[in-house]
Amino acid sequence: MAQNPLWRRTLARIFVPIFRWLYRRFTPAGWFVLGALVISAGLGADTNQSMAYQVFAFLAALIAVSFLTGIGKSPRFEARRVLPETAVAGQRVIYRLLLRNLGQRQCSAVTVSEDRPSGGMLTRSMSAEQIGPQSTSEIRDEITLSRRGKFTFSGLTVLTPHPMGLTRRPQRLAAHNSLLVLPKRYPVPTLNMPGNRKYQPGGVALSSSIGESLEFDSLRDYRPGDPVKRIHWRSWARTGRLVVKEYQDEYFVRHALILDTFTGDGDEAIFEEAVSVAASFACSVLTQESLLDLLFVGAETYRFTAGRGVGGPEKMLEVLACVAPCSNKSFKDLHHSVTAGSQAFSGCICVLLAWDEARQEFIRHLESLRVPVLVCVIADPAHGTPKPSARNVHFLELGKIAEGLARV
């Protein structure tokens, strides 16, 4: 019965609110008195055999008086968090909380209890020794975020002790913040990705002024529909006829970073490492001379482009921070999406969750289209690690991802 998830959830719904209420209402000294109260209740159950019931009555009265001393005007506070816009999973983040005492009395031993943010971060408690009237105290802490994703902070509770120091009063404050936790990343060696520059239809809009994309080629007569900005005004003034500037075709390097999101049961750890590997490649492959397209399937097929004036790896990392497994589609959706646009790719980096027939067929199809491919398969050593069938296929074992990438 203890292994039943429903049973555990039922117990959690009953006892977690009780423990949360007790934690917020009692100081450490109060917990000592409360523990003694429970022990004396057990020892004094039979009043004819023990005098412990008198201790129980005394301690119960002590706790009741402590609560009564807290009746009256409560201290008032306002809070503001200072958090970075982004963090990296597994790395420490400086957490700053500015807590202002709006009352006219000094408050001592103030404790701040964070609510559980969306995303599953653990509740935290921080303390401030003293906060003077109409003054602000900064509470500083370091937190380590083990999971990627967007965390939303909705509020916190300020706990101030009652005069007797056994119990305390809570004050709920609204303080809304969000923090985007990016995937952790591994060092990736310098990759000499094969593949040549390819023509990019509409590439001028996607390219910067670097390289061949905007190099002047020649002049020609104006044709209906040519953009006005391409008219060569000096030639028109000299000859009296409209001519336009022509540029070289937009040829440049464009790689695809393909992330497999089709997980099976128990593949959460494999998927998280695949996201980290994709993030590692996103930060190492991008240069000012190339484009990188991130492709994956979620609710729909997504394609995000970075590099060459379009954007840096930061935007791609923000996308990867929130990517989720896909359970309502098949790997063929990714297969068809990638191969449909493969003519524009100089090469592909594929991060796969398995090495089954569907994924092998996908790689064979890309190779038949003469697209150079680098394949990284995340493998669980508990299930056995297949041997690479080709030089461009690398198996990265869980727990040894960094070592595996170093050999790519």
N, C-alpha and C positions, 0 to 999 in steps of 0.2 A: 504493500500500500504506500509505503514511503517513497517508492519510485514513480508513483503516479503524478505526472505534471499537474493535472487538475487538482489533486489533493494538495500539492505544494502551493499552487496559486491560491487556493482557498485559505490555507493557513496564513499566507502572506497578506491577503486582504484583511484578515482579522487582526493579526498581531502587529504588523508593520505600523499602522496608524497609532496603536496603543504605545509602542515603543517610541515613536516620533513625538507623541504628546508628552510622554514622561521625560524624554531627553530635553525638550525645550522648556519644560516647566521646572526642572530641578537642576541646581548647581552641583558640582562635584561633592561638596559637603552635604547637600541635600540627598544625593544618591547614597551616601554612607548612612544617613539617618533612615532613609527608606529601606535599605537593606536590613538594618537592625530591626526596623519595624516588622518586616516579613519574618525574620527569624524568631522574634519574640512572639509573634502570632502563632507560629508553629509550636514553640515550647510552652506557651501558656494556654494551649487549647483546653487542658484539664486544670481548672483553677484550684482543685483540691490537692493536686500533686505538685504545683509550681506557682511561684509568685511572679513569673515572667509576664503575666497579663498586666501587672502594674507598669512594667517597662513599656509594654505595648500602648497602654493608655497614655503614658507620659509622652512618648514619641509621636503618637497620633495628634495629641494636643499641640505639640511643638510645631508640627507641620501645618496644622490648621491656623495657628497664630501667625506663622510666617506668611501664609497666603493673605490673612486679614491685614497684615501690616502693609501689604502692597496695594490696598484699596486707596484710591485717591488719584490725583493728577499724574498721568504717565509722562515720562520723557518723550519728546518727539524728535525724530531724526529724518534726514533725507540722505540718499545715497546715490553715488554715480560711479560706475565702473569705467576703468581705463584699460582697454584691451587692444592688442594689435588686430589688424584686419584679417590676417591669415596666420596660421601656425602650421607646423609639420608634425605629422603623427610620430610619436616616440620621442619628440624633443620637448625640452622645458620651455614654458611660456611664463613671462612675468605677468602676474595678475595684480592690479592695483584697484583698491576700492577707497573712494573718498567719502567718508562718513561725517556728516555735519550734525552737531547737536543744536537743535532749534530752541531748546529750553533755556531757563535761567539758572539751572543747577548743574553742578559738575557731576558727570556719570563715570563710575569706575567699573572695571571688570566687565566691559561690554563685549558680548560675543555675537558674531554674525554667522548665521547659518544659511548657506546657499541652498536654494531650491534645486531639485534635480532638473537640469536643462534637458530639452529635447535632444535626443541623440545618445543618451545613456551615460553621461558623465556622472561620477559619484558625487554625492552631496559632500560639501566641505564646510568646515567651521574655522573661523578666524577670530582673533581677539584683539581688543585695544585696551591698554591699561587704564587710561583716563582720557576723557574728552571734556574740555572746559565748556562753559556756557557760550553759546553763539560762536563756537569754534569748530574747526574741521580737523579730523585725524585721518591720516593715510594708513591703510592696512595693506601691506605688501606681502605677496606670497608667490611661490612658484608652483605651477601645475604642469603635469605631464599628460598629454592627450594621446592615448594609445590607439585610437581609431580615427580614421578620416571621416569627413562629412561636415555638414553644417550644424553647429550647435547654437541653439537659441536660449538665452537666459531671460526668464520672464520675471523673476522677483527674488527677494531674499527676506529673511526674518532677523530682526535685531532683538537680542535677548539682554535685558538689564535686570540685575538681581534686586530682590526685595530687601528692605532694611536688615532683616535677620540673616540674610545671606544663604538661606537654604533653598528658596524657590526664586523664580524670576518671571518676569512678564515678557511676552513676545509682542513685537510690533512688525506687522507685514508691510514691506515697502515694495513698490513697483519700480523695477530698474531693468529696462529692456535693452539687451545687447545680443549681437550674433557674432560668431567666430567661425570662420571657414578653416577647417583642418585639412591640409593638403596631404596626398599620399606620401609615405616615406619613400626615399630614393636610395639607389645603390650606385656606386661608382661604375661607370661604363668605359671600357677602353676606347681609344680613337677608332672609329669605324671607317673603313674605306669602302663605302657602299658602291657596288658596281652600278653601271647604268649611265646613259648619256643624257644631255639636255634634250628635251622634247618640246614640240610645239604645244603651246597652251592657248586654246581659243579664248579670246577675251582676256588674254593675259596682261594687257597693259593696265587694266584696273586692279590686278592683283600684284603688280610688280612695283618695285621702287626704282629709283634712278640709277641703280647699280647694274652693271653688266650690259647685256645686249638689248634689253627690252625696249629702250627708248632711243636707240642709236639711229641717227638720220641716215636714210638710204638714198633717196632721189626725189626729183620733182616730176609731177605729171599734170596733165590737164584736169581741170575740175570736172567732176561727175555729179549729177543730181544725187543728193543724199549725203555727200561728203560733209563732215562736221566743219563748221565755220572756223573753229580754232586751228584747223590744219591749213588754212589758206596762207600762202606765202605772199604777204602784202607787198614786199619790196619788188618781187617779180611782177605782180599785178600793176604796180605803179609804173614800172619800166616798160612793160610790153602791152599793157592795156587788156590783157586777158587773164582770167582766173586760173591759177595753178595751185596745187596743194602739195604738201610735204608728205612723203612716204617714209615709213620707218621699217627697219628690219622686223621680221616676224618675231613673235614673243617666244623665244626658246630659252628655257632654263630648267634646272633640276627640280623635280618634284617627287618626294617620297611619300609613301602611305604607311601609316602606323596603324595596324589592324589589331583590335582588341577583341578577343573571344569572350562573350558574356554569357554563354550557354552552359550553366552549371548543372551538376547532378546533385543528388542527396549527399550531404556531408562534404561538399566541395567549397565551403565558405573560405577556408584558409587558403586554398589554391587560388580562388578568385581574387582575394585581397593581395596575394603576392603578384598575381598577373597585373593588377592595377599598378602596383609599385614598380614592376619591371617596365610597363608602358610609360609611366612617369619618368623613369630613369632615361629611357630612350628619347623622350620628348625634350629633355633638357640637354642632351648631348648631341643629337643629330642636327638640330636647327642651326643654321648659319644665315648670314645676311644674303648669301647667294642662292638659297634654296627655299622651297616651300615644303611644309610637312602637313599632310592631311591625317587627322585622327578619325578613324571609322569604327563604329560599333553599333550594335542593335539593342535598343531598349523598347520603349513603347512604339518607337518607329526607328528607321535607320538614320543615324546621325553622322554628320560629316563636319568637322571643324578644321579650319585651315589657319596655320600660323607661319610666320617667317616672311622675309622679303617685303617689309613694310606693312604687312597685314596685321601683325601682332606678334608678341613674343611668347615664350613658353609659359609665362605666368597664366595667361588665359586658358591654355590647354590644361594646365595643372588644376585650375579651378573646375574645369569640366570633369576631369578624372576624380576630383574629390567627391563628386556626387553621383558617379556612375553606379548603377545597380545591376544585379544579375537579371537576365531575361529568361522567363519561364513559359511564356505563351507563344513563342515562335521557335523555329528550327534553325539550325546552322546554315541551311540552304539560303535563308534570307540574306545573311552576311555574304555568302558565296556569290550570289547573283549581283549584289550591290557593288562588290569590289571589282569583279570581272567586267561589269558593264562600263566602268570608268578606267579600266586598266591601261588604255592606250595613252593616257596622260602621265602615267607613273614611270619615273626612272628606275624605281625599285620599291620593294615592299618589305617592311618589318612586321612579322606576324607573331603575336603573343597568344598562344593557344593554351586551353585548359586540359586537353587530352590529345592523343595521337591515334584516333580511330580512323575508320575507313573514310568517313565523310570529310574529315580534315585533311587526310592524305590526298584525297581526290581534289580538294580545293587547291592544295599546293601544286599538284601535277598540272592542274588547269592553268594556273598562273605561269608556270614554267613553259607550258606549251604556247602561251602568248608571248614568250620571250621577255618576261618581266623578271629581273633578278630578285631573288627572295632570300631573306634571312629569317629563320624560324626558331622561336624559343618556346619550348613546351614546358609548362610547370608540372612537375611530377611529384607524387607522394611516394617516398621510398618504402612506406609500409605496404604499398600495393605493387611494388616492383618497378624499376626504372628501365624502360626499353633501351636498347642500344641504337644510337643514331644510324639511320639508313642512308644518310648522305652527309656531306661535309657542311651543308648549310643548315642542318637541323641540330639544335642544341637542347638537351634536356636539363632543366634547372630543378634540383631537388629542394623540397621544403627544408628549411633550416640551413641550406647551403646556397642560397640564391646569389649572394655576393661572390662566392668562389666560382660559381658557374658562369656568371656574367664576365668575370675576369678572363675566362678562357674563350669568350665569344670572338 
